[in-house]
Amino acid sequence: MTSPHSPFAYAIGDEADAARERSIGPRWMPMSIGLVASAVFIIVTIVNVLASGIPNPVDGTSAWDSDVPFPLIPLPSWLTVPVALAPLLTAVLLWRVVDARHKALLTNTIVYALTVFLLLPILLSWVYPEPGGIPDGDRTMGWHWLGAPLALIGAIVLIIRRVTLPASPVPAVERDAFFLEEVELRRKARYDKKARATLEADLADLRARQAAATAATPKASEPHSRAADDQPGGAA
């Protein structure tokens, strides 16, 4: 198996290496859950804002009259702050099983940590006031911002692991143009209906061109071999 984020990106070694590779998906699960939870927080916030007439927290006005108090659906900090631990937990779980083959996976994880998990707590803290929080004019910001430093710590740990990745125990596999073309065809077929409809025909054409190229390769090398035999000492 390969990383869920980099299909066909690298080869797998022996059974122990394959077992480590199979463990990467479950070890990345905290990030998956955290991203889903973050999406839910954003959706809930949008619903709250629209239901309350897009309230303006500065002057107390709203875009239109609404009898719905803000927030319609409470989003307390004790619910959002633990989600910010996802990058750090993922870094700890992945630390011993990743190597140079997983650079792309760690890079993506770092990007998520520095965007979604770092910025969202700050936004939620400003949108949802809580008693005892940081003063912000006539109100106090929520404690949701506590998730930001947790996400930053997780990102730093991920960056350290990304920089110190050990070499892969599996030799690099050189991918030819036909392999890369097949990967691209299958990738497009996952999201494009037209590409999916013509996938089998495109793969058949690819196989035919690949077979023709393979058949032509020995013939191209034969003149070179004969020329080498004609050189002085070539038949020695």
C-alpha positions as CSV (number, residue, x, y, z in Angstrom):
1,M,0.0,0.0,0.0
2,T,1.0,3.6,-0.4
3,S,0.2,6.8,1.4
4,P,-3.5,7.7,1.1
5,H,-2.3,11.1,-0.2
6,S,0.4,9.9,-2.7
7,P,-0.9,6.9,-4.7
8,F,1.8,5.3,-6.8
9,A,4.4,7.7,-5.4
10,Y,6.9,5.2,-4.1
11,A,7.7,1.5,-3.9
12,I,7.2,-0.8,-0.9
13,G,9.9,-3.1,0.5
14,D,9.6,-6.3,2.5
15,E,6.7,-7.4,4.7
16,A,7.9,-5.3,7.6
17,D,8.0,-2.2,5.4
18,A,4.6,-3.0,4.0
19,A,3.2,-3.3,7.6
20,R,4.7,0.1,8.4
21,E,3.2,1.5,5.3
22,R,-0.3,0.1,6.2
23,S,-0.1,1.8,9.6
24,I,0.3,5.3,8.1
25,G,-3.4,5.7,7.3
26,P,-4.6,5.0,10.8
27,R,-1.8,7.1,12.3
28,W,-2.9,10.0,10.2
29,M,-6.5,9.6,11.5
30,P,-6.2,12.5,14.1
31,M,-5.6,14.9,11.2
32,S,-8.6,13.5,9.3
33,I,-10.9,13.8,12.3
34,G,-9.5,17.3,13.0
35,L,-10.2,18.5,9.5
36,V,-13.7,17.1,9.5
37,A,-14.3,18.8,12.9
38,S,-12.9,22.1,11.6
39,A,-15.3,21.9,8.7
40,V,-18.2,21.4,11.1
41,F,-17.1,24.4,13.1
42,I,-17.0,26.6,10.0
43,I,-20.5,25.4,8.9
44,V,-21.9,26.0,12.4
45,T,-20.5,29.5,12.5
46,I,-21.9,30.3,9.0
47,V,-25.4,29.0,10.2
48,N,-25.1,31.1,13.4
49,V,-24.2,34.3,11.5
50,L,-26.9,33.9,8.9
51,A,-29.6,32.9,11.4
52,S,-28.8,36.0,13.5
53,G,-28.9,38.4,10.6
54,I,-25.1,38.7,10.2
55,P,-24.6,40.6,13.5
56,N,-22.0,43.3,13.8
57,P,-20.3,42.8,17.2
58,V,-18.8,46.3,17.2
59,D,-21.9,48.4,17.0
60,G,-24.5,45.8,17.8
61,T,-26.4,46.1,14.5
62,S,-27.2,43.4,11.9
63,A,-27.8,43.2,8.2
64,W,-31.5,42.5,8.7
65,D,-33.9,42.1,11.6
66,S,-33.7,38.7,13.2
67,D,-35.3,37.4,16.4
68,V,-32.7,34.6,16.6
69,P,-30.0,35.3,19.3
70,F,-26.4,34.8,18.5
71,P,-25.2,32.1,18.6
72,L,-28.1,29.9,17.6
73,I,-25.8,26.8,18.1
74,P,-23.2,27.4,20.9
75,L,-19.6,26.5,20.1
76,P,-17.7,26.6,23.4
77,S,-14.0,26.7,23.5
78,W,-13.8,23.4,25.5
79,L,-15.1,21.7,22.3
80,T,-12.8,23.4,19.8
81,V,-9.5,23.6,21.6
82,P,-8.8,19.8,21.8
83,V,-9.2,19.6,18.0
84,A,-6.0,21.8,17.7
85,L,-4.1,18.9,19.2
86,A,-4.5,16.9,16.0
87,P,-1.2,18.0,14.3
88,L,0.8,17.3,17.4
89,L,-0.8,13.9,18.0
90,T,-0.3,13.0,14.3
91,A,3.4,14.0,14.5
92,V,3.9,11.7,17.5
93,L,2.2,8.8,15.8
94,L,4.0,9.2,12.5
95,W,7.4,10.0,13.9
96,R,8.9,6.5,13.9
97,V,7.3,5.1,10.7
98,V,7.9,7.8,8.1
99,D,11.0,8.2,5.9
100,A,12.1,10.1,2.9
101,R,9.3,8.6,0.8
102,H,6.7,10.5,2.9
103,K,8.0,14.0,2.4
104,A,4.8,15.0,0.5
105,L,2.6,13.6,3.3
106,L,4.4,15.6,6.0
107,T,4.4,18.7,3.9
108,N,0.6,18.6,3.4
109,T,0.2,17.9,7.1
110,I,2.3,21.0,8.0
111,V,0.3,23.2,5.6
112,Y,-2.9,22.0,7.3
113,A,-1.4,22.7,10.8
114,L,-0.3,26.2,9.8
115,T,-3.6,27.2,8.1
116,V,-6.7,25.4,9.3
117,F,-5.6,24.5,12.8
118,L,-3.7,27.7,13.5
119,L,-6.0,30.3,12.1
120,L,-9.4,28.8,12.8
121,P,-9.1,29.0,16.7
122,I,-8.3,32.7,16.4
123,L,-11.3,33.3,14.2
124,L,-13.6,31.4,16.5
125,S,-12.3,33.2,19.5
126,W,-13.3,36.5,17.9
127,V,-16.7,35.3,16.8
128,Y,-17.7,33.6,20.0
129,P,-17.2,35.8,23.2
130,E,-16.8,34.0,26.5
131,P,-16.6,35.3,30.1
132,G,-13.1,35.8,31.4
133,G,-11.5,35.9,27.9
134,I,-9.3,38.6,26.3
135,P,-11.0,42.0,26.4
136,D,-12.1,43.2,23.0
137,G,-13.9,46.5,23.3
138,D,-17.2,46.0,25.2
139,R,-16.9,42.2,25.2
140,T,-14.3,39.5,25.8
141,M,-13.0,37.1,23.2
142,G,-13.5,33.4,23.7
143,W,-10.8,31.0,24.9
144,H,-10.9,29.2,21.5
145,W,-7.5,31.0,20.7
146,L,-5.8,28.5,23.0
147,G,-5.9,26.1,20.1
148,A,-3.5,28.2,18.1
149,P,-0.4,27.7,20.2
150,L,-1.2,24.0,20.4
151,A,-1.4,23.8,16.6
152,L,1.8,25.8,16.3
153,I,3.7,23.3,18.5
154,G,2.4,20.5,16.4
155,A,3.5,22.2,13.2
156,I,7.0,22.8,14.7
157,V,7.3,19.1,15.6
158,L,6.2,18.1,12.1
159,I,8.7,20.5,10.5
160,I,11.5,18.9,12.7
161,R,10.5,15.5,11.5
162,R,10.2,16.7,7.9
163,V,13.8,18.1,8.0
164,T,15.3,15.0,9.8
165,L,13.6,12.3,7.8
166,P,15.8,9.2,7.4
167,A,16.6,7.8,4.0
168,S,14.2,5.3,2.5
169,P,15.1,1.6,3.1
170,V,13.7,0.8,-0.3
171,P,15.7,1.7,-3.5
172,A,14.1,4.4,-5.6
173,V,12.0,3.2,-8.5
174,E,12.4,5.1,-11.8
175,R,9.0,5.7,-13.3
176,D,8.8,5.9,-17.1
177,A,6.6,8.2,-19.1
178,F,4.0,5.5,-19.7
179,F,3.6,4.8,-16.0
180,L,3.2,8.5,-15.2
181,E,0.7,8.9,-18.0
182,E,-1.4,6.0,-16.6
183,V,-1.4,7.6,-13.2
184,E,-2.6,10.9,-14.6
185,L,-5.4,9.1,-16.6
186,R,-6.6,7.3,-13.5
187,R,-6.4,10.5,-11.5
188,K,-8.6,12.4,-13.9
189,A,-11.1,9.5,-14.1
190,R,-11.7,9.9,-10.4
191,Y,-13.1,13.4,-10.8
192,D,-14.0,13.9,-14.4
193,K,-17.0,12.0,-15.8
194,K,-15.8,12.3,-19.4
195,A,-12.4,11.0,-18.5
196,R,-14.0,8.1,-16.6
197,A,-16.1,7.2,-19.7
198,T,-13.0,7.0,-21.9
199,L,-10.6,5.5,-19.4
200,E,-10.6,1.9,-20.7
201,A,-10.1,3.1,-24.3
202,D,-7.3,5.5,-23.2
203,L,-5.6,2.7,-21.2
204,A,-5.8,0.4,-24.2
205,D,-4.2,3.0,-26.4
206,L,-1.5,3.5,-23.8
207,R,-0.8,-0.2,-23.6
208,A,-0.5,-0.4,-27.4
209,R,1.9,2.4,-27.5
210,Q,3.9,1.0,-24.6
211,A,4.1,-2.4,-26.3
212,A,5.2,-0.8,-29.5
213,A,7.9,1.1,-27.7
214,T,9.1,-2.0,-25.9
215,A,9.2,-4.0,-29.1
216,A,11.2,-1.3,-30.9
217,T,13.8,-1.0,-28.1
218,P,15.8,-4.2,-28.9
219,K,15.8,-3.4,-32.6
220,A,17.2,0.0,-32.0
221,S,20.1,-1.5,-29.9
222,E,21.1,-4.1,-32.5
223,P,23.0,-1.8,-34.9
224,H,24.9,-0.4,-31.9
225,S,25.8,-4.0,-30.8
226,R,27.0,-4.9,-34.3
227,A,29.0,-1.7,-34.6
228,A,30.7,-2.6,-31.3
229,D,31.6,-6.0,-32.6
230,D,33.2,-4.5,-35.7
231,Q,35.6,-2.5,-33.6
232,P,39.2,-3.8,-33.2
233,G,39.2,-6.3,-30.4
234,G,35.5,-6.5,-30.4
235,A,35.5,-10.2,-31.2
236,A,38.2,-11.1,-28.7
